[in-house]
Amino acid sequence: MNDPIYYYVFTSIVLYYVVKVSRAYIKWWCSPLWSLPGPRDGSWLTGQFIQILKAPFLEPHKRWWKEASVDTPLIHYCLPFGKHSIMVLDADIVKEILFARYGKNPQYIKKLHGLIPLIGKGLLTLEGQDWQRHRRIIHPSFQPNLIRESLAEVVPKLVTKFITYWKKCADGKREIDVCSHLSNLTLDIIGDAAFSHDFHALDSIKKWANAIKNTDINCHNHDRTNGGGESKTSSSNIDDDELVPVSDKITLSMQSIFNNSVRRIILMILNLSILDYRTKNSGRLLDEAVDEVITEARRKLEINRIAAKNESLINSSNGTSSSTKLSTTQATNPRECGRLSLLQRLLDAEDSSHDNNNKSARKSLDDHELRDEVKTFLTAGHETTSTWCYWAIFALCKYPDIQEKVCQDIMEHCCPSSSSSSSSSTSEGINNIITIEMIEKMKYFNAFMKEVLRLYPPAGMILRSTVKDEKIKKNGMIIPAETKILIPIHLLHRHPLYWKDPELFSPERWLSDNGNGTSEVHNPSNHKYAYMPFSNGPRNCIGYYFAEMEAKLLMVPLIKQFVFRLPRSLINTEFTFTTFITMKAKPDFKICIQSRS
């Protein structure tokens, strides 16, 4: 009796999707974007997605660009289900998009819905007024003076540990997976400086180094016993270059979340991430682990406040002078209780421009918002810095002559002559502590780090989407609503219209003679917005200064201590680019190191 009802329901559903697909196909076919140069070999169902997925990072886009012309401002291509995309190669149009209206009713949005199940609603994924509110609350905690103070205390002690472990295998033969090692180091740095949390990531490197040392000792003893014969357990034949996974609950959950499976990619493309139950379960475990970190940071902050208040009362009861009383009273401010982590500063952070009449907008971040921001900073923060340093070491290996110039610049500022009477040099060089002030004087090193960012930016692209039809002011082109916009940082940094010899790795391009025999670092591109490794405009990376200071405090001691070389297995290897969160080399990049005499 109910068969006709089922038939009617089924037929209605089928007709609905037929009409929907037909309308989408007609919209795809009639789009004004077909007037732009770009590939024409894709279908409505797949577009150019398959070749993008299979090829090295941005390789198809580079080919389409060459097939058009070097001065082409926009390239059109398609993603699955008729989703139109344009790639922007004109720096003026890039500026127009990045500086467009971004608060209430934004013109261009990130639309990173696929990342929300992974890292929540933080600065990276929020849009419009929600993003504005978070940015206003968080921004004061990223002031340069606070970052310098925090990193100057945290980075040197952890890098010193790291160097100690690396020296145990600095024989010029042992292959090191530089990506995992740097990732563990920056994880401990951001854990201490940003979250008041110890991930114990360096413990994995310590175990690795001790295992190698013990293996080498055993091999040496075996060789002596056998009269110098070749050991069957030679360390070169032992696969011991992998680190023991970090056992912290946060990192274990994040590794599960960012496991880039085919199933997850398909669900993200279809906007069906809600069906990804594995990610939801890992996300729940991650939330619980982050909540524990927030609770511990809040507990430490409260202990510091109580200690400072008690110290103030003791000093007052002992009859300290009025000036001393003033300073100890000020110590009840948690900033005076010792270095605060970023998370501890955010616990008290408030929106200074908060409208008290707007009851829907909270003045500070609640625990859920704070948790999402911690996940965002952790994901974007340590990965960005480790990738920058990864490519810096890649460039040092690829260009040995530049490595020696960089080292010479570092030595000149880290090892001042003992005969120098300069008090500043003496104070800076004491105990071989490398300070931010010393690093700022290293012109060639700083130029080198900028050139690394130019050719190997950690985030190789920026994504935006139009909310409604938008008109490009420069050329009058209408960009329809819901069009994906790709700003390829990786290609803009190599654009021949903006850079002289764009494919040449040359730190010298960043140095200009100021007329008195010294050099200053400047931007050598023909357009300000042709160089933006940390994006640009209002939605630029809030942690760019953190990443810059951390990377430089990390790299200078490493270059000072070690010579970096490619292992024999990778000499003459042609590396390509690949990306998931950040840009890496393919095949996996490994190094050999030797201690400098």
VORO-550351 format. One record per residue (C-alpha): residue number from 0; chain; x, y, z. Coordinates in pm, 1 decimal. Example, Ala and Ser with C-alpha at 12.3 -4.5 7.8 and 13.67 -1.06 7.14 Angstrom:
! residues 2
    k  c         X         Y         Z
    0  A    1230.0    -450.0     780.0
    1  A    1367.0    -106.0     714.0
***
This chain:
! residues 597
    k  c         X         Y         Z
    0  A       0.0       0.0       0.0
    1  A     291.5     234.9      74.7
    2  A     486.6     154.7    -242.9
    3  A     355.1     463.4    -433.4
    4  A     471.5     687.4    -146.0
    5  A     823.2     542.5    -153.9
    6  A     829.3     575.3    -531.0
    7  A     721.1     941.3    -506.9
    8  A     985.1    1020.6    -241.5
    9  A    1261.2     846.5    -437.0
   10  A    1160.8    1017.5    -762.3
   11  A    1151.1    1357.2    -591.4
   12  A    1501.0    1312.2    -449.5
   13  A    1638.9    1204.1    -786.1
   14  A    1473.2    1498.7    -964.0
   15  A    1605.2    1739.2    -701.0
   16  A    1964.2    1629.9    -756.4
   17  A    1921.9    1619.5   -1135.9
   18  A    1802.1    1980.2   -1132.1
   19  A    2075.7    2082.9    -888.1
   20  A    2353.3    1920.0   -1093.0
   21  A    2209.7    2060.9   -1416.8
   22  A    2204.4    2413.7   -1277.2
   23  A    2561.1    2373.9   -1146.7
   24  A    2675.9    2246.9   -1487.1
   25  A    2511.8    2535.7   -1673.8
   26  A    2662.2    2783.7   -1428.7
   27  A    3005.1    2626.1   -1479.7
   28  A    2970.0    2626.6   -1858.7
   29  A    2851.3    2989.7   -1879.9
   30  A    3102.5    3141.6   -1636.6
   31  A    3279.1    3461.5   -1755.3
   32  A    3603.5    3316.4   -1618.6
   33  A    3640.3    3104.4   -1935.0
   34  A    3764.1    3421.9   -2106.1
   35  A    4081.4    3402.7   -1894.1
   36  A    4383.4    3196.6   -2002.5
   37  A    4414.1    2852.4   -1846.5
   38  A    4373.9    2478.2   -1910.6
   39  A    4075.7    2343.0   -2102.9
   40  A    4132.5    1969.1   -2060.3
   41  A    3923.7    1908.5   -1748.3
   42  A    3563.6    1794.9   -1704.4
   43  A    3290.9    1935.2   -1481.4
   44  A    3329.3    1636.9   -1248.9
   45  A    3704.3    1654.2   -1179.8
   46  A    3838.4    1975.5   -1337.4
   47  A    4216.9    1985.5   -1309.0
   48  A    4212.8    1839.1    -957.3
   49  A    4364.7    1499.9   -1046.6
   50  A    4670.7    1647.0   -1217.3
   51  A    4715.1    1898.4    -933.0
   52  A    4700.6    1612.3    -681.0
   53  A    4951.6    1393.5    -866.5
   54  A    5205.9    1661.2    -965.6
   55  A    5462.8    1835.4    -742.1
   56  A    5341.5    2144.1    -557.3
   57  A    5216.0    2416.1    -800.6
   58  A    5384.0    2244.1   -1096.1
   59  A    5066.4    2242.7   -1311.7
   60  A    5004.0    2607.7   -1222.9
   61  A    5358.5    2694.0   -1330.1
   62  A    5302.1    2516.6   -1661.4
   63  A    4973.3    2699.8   -1726.1
   64  A    5149.3    3027.3   -1648.2
   65  A    5426.4    2955.6   -1899.9
   66  A    5172.3    2853.2   -2165.3
   67  A    4996.0    3189.9   -2123.5
   68  A    5262.9    3459.6   -2085.7
   69  A    5487.1    3595.4   -1813.6
   70  A    5275.6    3910.1   -1771.2
   71  A    4943.0    3723.1   -1739.1
   72  A    4766.1    3858.0   -1427.6
   73  A    4505.4    3582.9   -1384.8
   74  A    4493.2    3211.8   -1471.7
   75  A    4164.4    3018.2   -1465.5
   76  A    4126.7    2648.1   -1381.9
   77  A    3864.8    2421.6   -1225.0
   78  A    3826.8    2197.9    -921.4
   79  A    3577.5    1908.2    -879.0
   80  A    3205.7    1963.6    -941.5
   81  A    3252.3    2275.1   -1150.9
   82  A    3422.1    2486.2    -882.5
   83  A    3595.4    2771.4   -1063.0
   84  A    3935.4    2889.0    -940.1
   85  A    4168.0    3169.5   -1043.4
   86  A    4537.4    3208.2    -972.2
   87  A    4653.1    3567.1    -917.0
   88  A    4999.7    3653.7   -1050.6
   89  A    4973.4    4032.9   -1044.3
   90  A    5102.9    4199.2    -727.1
   91  A    4860.5    4493.7    -759.0
   92  A    4562.3    4256.5    -766.7
   93  A    4713.7    4061.0    -475.2
   94  A    4724.8    4382.9    -273.1
   95  A    4365.1    4464.0    -370.5
   96  A    4242.7    4124.1    -248.0
   97  A    4443.1    4111.9      74.7
   98  A    4345.8    4467.2     175.0
   99  A    3977.2    4437.0      79.2
  100  A    3702.4    4480.5     339.2
  101  A    3761.6    4212.7     601.9
  102  A    3546.0    4286.9     910.1
  103  A    3170.3    4308.4     879.0
  104  A    3055.7    4164.8     545.4
  105  A    3405.4    4072.4     415.6
  106  A    3460.9    4069.2      39.8
  107  A    3698.9    3772.0      39.9
  108  A    3699.7    3492.2     296.4
  109  A    3935.1    3202.1     365.9
  110  A    3657.8    2939.3     375.6
  111  A    3880.2    2679.6     542.9
  112  A    3588.2    2471.2     669.0
  113  A    3788.9    2152.0     626.8
  114  A    4034.9    2268.0     894.4
  115  A    3771.6    2342.9    1158.9
  116  A    3730.5    1974.6    1261.8
  117  A    4110.9    1959.3    1295.0
  118  A    4208.2    2280.5    1478.8
  119  A    3877.8    2444.5    1566.4
  120  A    3769.3    2805.5    1518.0
  121  A    4084.0    3011.5    1570.6
  122  A    4248.6    3300.4    1388.8
  123  A    4329.6    3076.6    1094.2
  124  A    3970.2    2966.7    1026.7
  125  A    3749.0    3244.8    1166.1
  126  A    3590.7    3506.1     938.9
  127  A    3448.1    3856.0     963.5
  128  A    3372.0    4012.7    1301.3
  129  A    3450.5    3693.5    1494.7
  130  A    3802.4    3702.7    1351.4
  131  A    3831.5    4076.7    1426.5
  132  A    3737.4    4024.0    1790.5
  133  A    3988.4    3739.8    1838.1
  134  A    4263.5    3940.8    1669.4
  135  A    4202.9    4245.0    1891.8
  136  A    4216.9    4032.1    2206.4
  137  A    4525.1    3832.7    2103.2
  138  A    4736.6    4099.2    1931.4
  139  A    4876.5    4268.6    2248.8
  140  A    5025.6    3934.6    2357.6
  141  A    5237.5    3928.1    2041.5
  142  A    5414.7    4257.8    2105.2
  143  A    5780.9    4236.0    1991.1
  144  A    5928.4    4320.5    2330.7
  145  A    5735.4    4035.9    2497.3
  146  A    5838.0    3790.0    2226.7
  147  A    6205.8    3892.0    2244.6
  148  A    6211.3    3855.0    2621.0
  149  A    6043.9    3514.4    2612.5
  150  A    6246.1    3361.5    2328.0
  151  A    6576.2    3501.1    2454.4
  152  A    6522.9    3297.0    2771.3
  153  A    6380.5    2978.9    2616.5
  154  A    6556.4    2920.4    2282.4
  155  A    6928.2    2927.1    2382.4
  156  A    6894.5    2665.8    2657.6
  157  A    6698.9    2425.8    2434.7
  158  A    6926.8    2477.6    2132.6
  159  A    7227.4    2408.8    2357.7
  160  A    7073.1    2072.1    2449.0
  161  A    6999.8    2003.0    2084.1
  162  A    7361.7    2077.9    1983.1
  163  A    7490.3    1846.3    2257.3
  164  A    7288.0    1558.9    2111.3
  165  A    7388.3    1632.8    1752.3
  166  A    7758.7    1641.9    1844.1
  167  A    7736.4    1273.0    1928.6
  168  A    7680.4    1193.5    1561.3
  169  A    7879.6    1475.5    1396.7
  170  A    8110.2    1240.1    1208.7
  171  A    8008.1    1353.8     861.0
  172  A    7863.2    1010.3     780.5
  173  A    7548.3     968.0     985.9
  174  A    7233.4    1065.7     792.7
  175  A    6994.1    1285.5     990.8
  176  A    6625.5    1334.0     911.6
  177  A    6643.8    1708.9     958.7
  178  A    6266.1    1759.4     929.1
  179  A    6173.8    1548.0    1232.9
  180  A    6465.5    1677.3    1441.1
  181  A    6382.3    2043.7    1383.6
  182  A    6012.4    1974.7    1437.6
  183  A    6087.1    1824.4    1780.9
  184  A    6310.9    2117.1    1874.1
  185  A    6057.0    2384.8    1775.9
  186  A    5782.7    2185.0    1949.0
  187  A    5967.1    2212.3    2280.9
  188  A    6038.5    2581.1    2216.9
  189  A    5676.6    2672.3    2148.5
  190  A    5566.0    2448.5    2435.4
  191  A    5778.5    2641.0    2685.7
  192  A    5750.7    2992.5    2542.0
  193  A    5385.1    2982.3    2437.8
  194  A    5206.7    2729.9    2661.2
  195  A    5412.6    2678.2    2981.1
  196  A    5420.3    2311.7    2882.4
  197  A    5703.2    2063.9    2833.1
  198  A    5641.1    1822.9    2545.6
  199  A    5971.6    1640.5    2617.6
  200  A    6026.1    1626.3    2241.5
  201  A    6402.3    1666.7    2280.1
  202  A    6406.1    1345.4    2483.0
  203  A    6344.6    1158.1    2157.7
  204  A    6655.7    1316.4    2004.4
  205  A    6854.3    1237.7    2319.7
  206  A    6754.8     868.7    2298.0
  207  A    6841.9     866.8    1928.7
  208  A    7185.1    1021.0    1989.9
  209  A    7264.7     785.7    2279.2
  210  A    7160.5     484.2    2071.9
  211  A    7394.6     589.9    1791.6
  212  A    7680.8     651.4    2035.8
  213  A    7634.0     310.6    2195.6
  214  A    7616.3     144.7    1853.3
  215  A    7940.9     311.0    1744.6
  216  A    8116.9     206.4    2067.0
  217  A    8000.6    -153.2    2025.8
  218  A    8115.3    -155.5    1663.4
  219  A    8456.8     -18.4    1764.9
  220  A    8498.9    -283.3    2035.8
  221  A    8391.6    -553.0    1791.7
  222  A    8647.9    -432.0    1537.7
  223  A    8928.1    -442.6    1798.1
  224  A    8827.7    -792.6    1904.3
  225  A    8833.1    -914.1    1544.1
  226  A    9166.2    -755.5    1461.8
  227  A    9020.5    -465.2    1266.4
  228  A    8788.2    -678.5    1050.4
  229  A    8469.1    -522.4     923.4
  230  A    8187.7    -537.5    1172.0
  231  A    7866.3    -708.9    1068.2
  232  A    7681.9    -464.0    1286.9
  233  A    7834.4    -156.5    1131.8
  234  A    7635.8     152.6    1228.6
  235  A    7594.6     246.2     865.3
  236  A    7385.6     -68.1     818.8
  237  A    7151.3       1.4    1105.8
  238  A    6827.5     186.3    1037.5
  239  A    6832.4     408.6    1343.2
  240  A    6762.8     751.6    1193.4
  241  A    6396.1     754.3    1300.1
  242  A    6304.8     924.7    1624.5
  243  A    6090.5     768.4    1893.5
  244  A    5745.3     934.9    1869.0
  245  A    5679.0    1206.5    2125.3
  246  A    5450.3    1050.2    2385.5
  247  A    5269.2    1369.1    2488.7
  248  A    4889.4    1338.6    2461.5
  249  A    4862.5    1654.3    2251.5
  250  A    5113.9    1543.9    1990.1
  251  A    4971.6    1191.1    1968.9
  252  A    4624.1    1331.7    1905.1
  253  A    4751.6    1580.4    1648.2
  254  A    4943.9    1312.7    1459.2
  255  A    4620.7    1115.5    1429.9
  256  A    4423.0    1422.1    1320.4
  257  A    4670.2    1525.5    1051.4
  258  A    4713.1    1178.3     908.8
  259  A    4644.7    1273.9     547.4
  260  A    4426.6     978.9     434.8
  261  A    4247.0     956.1      99.4
  262  A    3915.8     911.3     280.4
  263  A    3965.1    1236.1     472.7
  264  A    4057.0    1429.6     156.9
  265  A    3745.9    1304.1     -25.1
  266  A    3517.5    1395.7     266.1
  267  A    3674.6    1745.2     282.2
  268  A    3619.1    1799.8     -92.2
  269  A    3254.8    1690.7     -60.1
  270  A    3206.2    1912.5     249.5
  271  A    3118.7    1596.7     446.1
  272  A    3385.0    1624.8     719.0
  273  A    3105.7    1567.0     969.2
  274  A    3116.3    1198.8     865.5
  275  A    3487.9    1167.6     949.7
  276  A    3438.8     988.2    1281.8
  277  A    3807.9     911.3    1330.4
  278  A    3892.9    1280.7    1318.4
  279  A    3608.3    1360.8    1558.5
  280  A    3737.2    1104.1    1809.4
  281  A    4097.7    1229.4    1781.4
  282  A    3970.8    1586.2    1809.6
  283  A    3792.7    1502.6    2133.6
  284  A    4113.1    1356.3    2280.5
  285  A    4307.9    1662.7    2163.5
  286  A    4056.0    1897.2    2326.2
  287  A    4090.1    1712.2    2657.1
  288  A    4470.5    1730.5    2640.4
  289  A    4470.7    2103.2    2557.1
  290  A    4222.6    2171.5    2839.4
  291  A    4471.7    2012.4    3079.1
  292  A    4747.8    2243.3    2951.3
  293  A    4523.7    2549.4    2997.2
  294  A    4430.7    2440.1    3350.5
  295  A    4798.1    2391.6    3441.0
  296  A    4894.7    2730.7    3294.6
  297  A    4618.8    2895.4    3496.7
  298  A    4737.7    2716.7    3813.3
  299  A    5099.2    2831.3    3762.2
  300  A    4982.8    3187.1    3700.2
  301  A    4784.7    3191.7    4022.0
  302  A    5080.7    3053.2    4220.0
  303  A    5303.0    3328.2    4081.6
  304  A    5049.7    3592.7    4177.8
  305  A    5023.6    3463.5    4533.4
  306  A    5403.3    3446.3    4564.9
  307  A    5441.9    3802.7    4438.5
  308  A    5175.0    3928.9    4676.2
  309  A    5337.6    3752.6    4973.4
  310  A    5676.3    3897.9    4880.8
  311  A    5521.2    4242.1    4865.9
  312  A    5370.2    4200.8    5214.0
  313  A    5702.5    4077.8    5359.0
  314  A    5892.0    4371.8    5212.1
  315  A    5632.2    4613.9    5349.1
  316  A    5648.2    4463.1    5698.9
  317  A    6028.9    4490.7    5695.5
  318  A    6002.8    4865.6    5646.9
  319  A    6132.6    4896.5    5292.9
  320  A    6157.8    5241.4    5142.9
  321  A    5864.5    5396.2    4959.5
  322  A    6033.1    5345.4    4625.1
  323  A    6087.5    4977.7    4705.5
  324  A    5728.4    4946.6    4823.8
  325  A    5616.1    5079.9    4490.3
  326  A    5811.1    4821.2    4297.0
  327  A    5696.8    4531.4    4513.8
  328  A    5337.5    4644.3    4492.2
  329  A    5373.0    4649.2    4118.1
  330  A    5495.9    4290.0    4145.6
  331  A    5137.2    4178.5    4209.1
  332  A    5105.4    4224.2    3835.1
  333  A    5176.7    3874.8    3698.4
  334  A    5419.3    4022.1    3445.0
  335  A    5650.8    4095.8    3738.7
  336  A    5638.1    3737.6    3870.0
  337  A    5874.0    3607.9    3604.7
  338  A    5836.7    3534.4    3236.2
  339  A    5483.3    3462.6    3125.0
  340  A    5396.5    3231.1    2840.0
  341  A    5170.3    3342.4    2558.1
  342  A    4889.9    3128.3    2700.5
  343  A    4922.4    3288.0    3045.8
  344  A    4898.5    3633.6    2888.6
  345  A    4588.5    3527.6    2694.6
  346  A    4417.7    3412.8    3015.5
  347  A    4387.8    3778.4    3116.7
  348  A    4368.5    3931.4    2767.7
  349  A    4070.9    4155.0    2694.8
  350  A    3931.9    4344.0    2397.6
  351  A    4032.2    4707.4    2462.6
  352  A    3770.4    4837.5    2214.4
  353  A    3489.1    4621.7    2351.1
  354  A    3141.1    4772.5    2321.4
  355  A    2967.9    4722.3    2656.5
  356  A    2631.3    4770.2    2487.5
  357  A    2697.4    4468.8    2263.6
  358  A    2612.9    4183.0    2499.7
  359  A    2661.2    3915.5    2231.9
  360  A    3034.1    3990.4    2196.0
  361  A    3245.5    3876.6    2490.9
  362  A    3531.7    4094.8    2613.9
  363  A    3774.9    3804.4    2659.4
  364  A    3821.7    3454.4    2519.2
  365  A    3622.1    3180.1    2688.1
  366  A    3779.7    2839.8    2753.5
  367  A    3650.8    2690.1    2428.6
  368  A    3789.2    2980.6    2220.6
  369  A    4115.7    2969.4    2409.9
  370  A    4146.5    2596.8    2339.4
  371  A    4097.6    2650.7    1965.4
  372  A    4358.0    2926.3    1958.5
  373  A    4609.0    2702.0    2137.2
  374  A    4553.2    2434.1    1871.3
  375  A    4593.7    2696.8    1597.3
  376  A    4916.9    2839.4    1739.8
  377  A    5059.6    2495.7    1801.2
  378  A    4984.1    2374.2    1447.4
  379  A    5088.0    2687.0    1259.0
  380  A    5359.0    2804.2    1499.9
  381  A    5610.6    2525.7    1543.2
  382  A    5558.4    2389.1    1190.5
  383  A    5627.5    2726.6    1026.0
  384  A    5954.1    2784.2    1210.9
  385  A    6083.2    2429.3    1170.3
  386  A    6007.4    2442.6     796.3
  387  A    6190.7    2775.4     756.4
  388  A    6497.6    2628.6     929.8
  389  A    6460.3    2307.1     726.6
  390  A    6488.0    2505.2     401.7
  391  A    6770.3    2717.8     544.8
  392  A    6976.1    2401.5     604.2
  393  A    6874.3    2276.4     258.4
  394  A    7016.7    2596.7     105.8
  395  A    7335.9    2568.9     313.5
  396  A    7388.9    2215.6     181.8
  397  A    7309.2    2313.0    -176.7
  398  A    7537.4    2619.1    -177.1
  399  A    7854.6    2543.7      26.6
  400  A    8017.8    2876.1     -68.6
  401  A    7719.5    3065.1      76.1
  402  A    7736.3    2845.4     387.3
  403  A    8090.6    2964.4     452.7
  404  A    7996.6    3330.1     398.2
  405  A    7707.5    3295.1     642.8
  406  A    7935.4    3124.7     896.3
  407  A    8198.4    3395.7     859.9
  408  A    7938.7    3665.7     926.1
  409  A    7822.2    3479.4    1236.0
  410  A    8174.5    3428.6    1367.9
  411  A    8258.8    3797.4    1326.3
  412  A    7972.2    3895.8    1554.8
  413  A    7968.7    3599.7    1795.9
  414  A    8343.6    3579.2    1856.0
  415  A    8471.3    3935.1    1901.3
  416  A    8846.5    3981.8    1927.4
  417  A    8977.9    3954.5    2279.3
  418  A    9189.3    4262.7    2215.8
  419  A    8881.3    4470.9    2145.3
  420  A    8825.0    4739.1    2401.5
  421  A    8458.0    4774.2    2317.1
  422  A    8253.3    4714.5    2628.2
  423  A    7952.0    4618.1    2419.0
  424  A    8149.7    4350.2    2238.1
  425  A    8276.5    4213.4    2564.3
  426  A    7934.2    4194.8    2720.7
  427  A    7782.4    4039.6    2407.8
  428  A    8049.5    3776.4    2370.8
  429  A    8059.2    3659.5    2731.8
  430  A    7997.3    3286.3    2776.6
  431  A    7935.3    3261.4    2399.7
  432  A    7571.6    3354.9    2454.0
  433  A    7419.9    3456.1    2122.7
  434  A    7173.6    3739.9    2172.3
  435  A    6910.1    3892.3    1948.5
  436  A    7113.0    4215.1    1946.5
  437  A    7412.5    4028.3    1805.3
  438  A    7199.3    3858.7    1540.8
  439  A    7054.6    4189.9    1425.2
  440  A    7408.1    4302.3    1333.0
  441  A    7464.6    3998.1    1107.4
  442  A    7371.1    4155.1     775.0
  443  A    7469.2    3865.2     550.9
  444  A    7300.5    3607.7     773.9
  445  A    6978.7    3810.6     780.0
  446  A    6993.4    3851.7     401.5
  447  A    7042.5    3475.0     372.5
  448  A    6735.3    3403.9     585.6
  449  A    6526.4    3639.5     370.9
  450  A    6645.5    3470.1      53.5
  451  A    6545.9    3133.5     202.4
  452  A    6196.3    3271.7     261.6
  453  A    6184.8    3404.9     -94.1
  454  A    6264.1    3078.7    -272.9
  455  A    6126.7    2840.5      -8.7
  456  A    5835.7    3004.9     178.8
  457  A    5694.1    2765.2     442.0
  458  A    5337.9    2841.9     331.6
  459  A    5357.3    2838.9     -45.6
  460  A    5013.0    2980.8    -113.9
  461  A    4719.2    3182.3      21.5
  462  A    4355.4    3087.2     -39.4
  463  A    4053.1    3314.5     -55.1
  464  A    3695.1    3286.2    -185.3
  465  A    3456.3    3551.1    -309.2
  466  A    3133.2    3594.9    -112.6
  467  A    2952.0    3771.5    -397.5
  468  A    3045.3    3897.4    -743.1
  469  A    3354.0    4118.4    -717.3
  470  A    3507.2    4352.3    -975.0
  471  A    3886.7    4370.8    -998.2
  472  A    3970.1    4740.7   -1007.5
  473  A    4287.1    4706.0   -1212.3
  474  A    4137.5    4531.5   -1516.5
  475  A    3760.9    4542.8   -1458.4
  476  A    3730.0    4161.8   -1452.9
  477  A    3417.9    4031.6   -1275.6
  478  A    3491.9    3744.1   -1038.2
  479  A    3167.9    3551.6    -969.6
  480  A    3055.8    3460.8    -618.9
  481  A    3203.1    3146.2    -460.6
  482  A    3510.9    3152.2    -682.3
  483  A    3827.1    3008.5    -525.4
  484  A    4123.1    3247.1    -541.2
  485  A    4479.8    3115.1    -520.0
  486  A    4763.0    3357.5    -442.4
  487  A    5076.8    3150.8    -514.4
  488  A    5344.0    3297.3    -284.9
  489  A    5587.3    3038.7    -419.3
  490  A    5545.9    3166.9    -777.2
  491  A    5521.2    3538.3    -693.4
  492  A    5857.4    3510.0    -517.4
  493  A    5999.1    3379.1    -847.1
  494  A    5816.5    3617.2   -1082.6
  495  A    6056.7    3758.5   -1348.0
  496  A    5863.4    4088.5   -1361.8
  497  A    5937.0    4154.1    -995.1
  498  A    6274.6    3987.6    -938.2
  499  A    6605.1    3999.6   -1121.4
  500  A    6735.8    3645.1   -1184.3
  501  A    6439.9    3502.5    -988.3
  502  A    6562.8    3140.5    -981.8
  503  A    6909.8    3235.9    -855.8
  504  A    6971.4    3190.5    -482.2
  505  A    7153.6    3511.4    -393.3
  506  A    7152.4    3663.4     -42.1
  507  A    7348.4    3954.6    -191.3
  508  A    7033.0    4079.9    -361.7
  509  A    6904.1    4188.3     -18.3
  510  A    7213.3    4396.7      66.0
  511  A    7256.1    4759.1     -35.8
  512  A    7563.6    4976.9      13.0
  513  A    7475.3    5276.3     228.5
  514  A    7785.6    5467.7     120.5
  515  A    8008.5    5426.8     427.6
  516  A    8142.2    5079.5     355.4
  517  A    7860.9    4894.4     533.1
  518  A    7549.8    4723.9     403.2
  519  A    7184.7    4736.0     497.6
  520  A    6914.9    4475.6     434.3
  521  A    6639.2    4599.4     200.8
  522  A    6360.1    4459.4     -22.1
  523  A    6503.6    4420.0    -374.1
  524  A    6177.2    4332.0    -552.6
  525  A    6010.0    4572.7    -793.9
  526  A    5685.0    4553.1    -598.7
  527  A    5627.0    4550.0    -224.1
  528  A    5360.1    4279.5    -251.6
  529  A    5575.4    4043.5    -456.4
  530  A    5737.4    3932.5    -128.3
  531  A    5507.0    3813.8     149.7
  532  A    5622.2    3489.2     313.8
  533  A    5383.5    3553.6     605.1
  534  A    5101.1    3692.4     390.3
  535  A    5013.7    4063.3     399.9
  536  A    4733.9    4299.4     487.2
  537  A    4508.8    4286.5     795.9
  538  A    4502.4    3904.8     795.7
  539  A    4877.4    3857.6     785.7
  540  A    5035.6    3600.9    1017.3
  541  A    5010.4    3732.3    1373.8
  542  A    5308.8    3518.2    1478.6
  543  A    5554.0    3626.3    1205.9
  544  A    5783.8    3807.6    1452.9
  545  A    5777.4    3506.4    1686.7
  546  A    5877.3    3279.2    1396.7
  547  A    6148.9    3518.2    1278.6
  548  A    6316.7    3556.4    1617.5
  549  A    6288.3    3185.9    1695.3
  550  A    6432.5    3078.3    1358.6
  551  A    6731.0    3312.4    1386.0
  552  A    6807.2    3223.5    1749.0
  553  A    6795.9    2860.1    1640.6
  554  A    6997.3    2877.0    1317.8
  555  A    7290.3    3093.5    1431.4
  556  A    7419.7    2846.7    1695.6
  557  A    7372.1    2552.3    1458.6
  558  A    7569.8    2717.5    1178.0
  559  A    7834.7    2825.4    1428.0
  560  A    7878.0    2467.0    1551.8
  561  A    7830.9    2249.4    1241.8
  562  A    7914.5    2211.6     874.7
  563  A    7613.2    2082.0     680.6
  564  A    7648.1    1850.8     381.3
  565  A    7419.3    1633.6     171.4
  566  A    7475.9    1260.2     225.7
  567  A    7617.6    1060.1     -64.5
  568  A    7278.3     899.5    -121.0
  569  A    7125.8    1238.4    -208.6
  570  A    7404.6    1398.8    -412.4
  571  A    7276.5    1487.1    -762.4
  572  A    6918.9    1418.9    -647.2
  573  A    6660.2    1645.5    -807.0
  574  A    6423.3    1759.8    -532.7
  575  A    6066.1    1866.7    -599.9
  576  A    5815.2    2042.1    -375.5
  577  A    5527.2    1887.8    -185.3
  578  A    5289.8    2037.9      68.0
  579  A    5021.3    1956.4     321.9
  580  A    5046.6    2216.7     597.5
  581  A    5383.6    2356.6     491.6
  582  A    5609.5    2311.1     188.8
  583  A    5870.2    2034.5     203.8
  584  A    6113.7    1862.1     -33.4
  585  A    6054.7    1532.6    -207.4
  586  A    6227.9    1286.3    -167.7
  587  A    6284.7    1328.8     205.8
  588  A    6574.2    1564.5     274.8
  589  A    6852.4    1432.8     501.8
  590  A    7189.0    1576.6     602.3
  591  A    7529.8    1484.2     740.9
  592  A    7703.0    1713.9     988.0
  593  A    8056.4    1774.6    1112.4
  594  A    8163.9    1983.6    1408.5
  595  A    8355.9    2297.8    1317.9
  596  A    8705.4    2309.5    1459.5
***
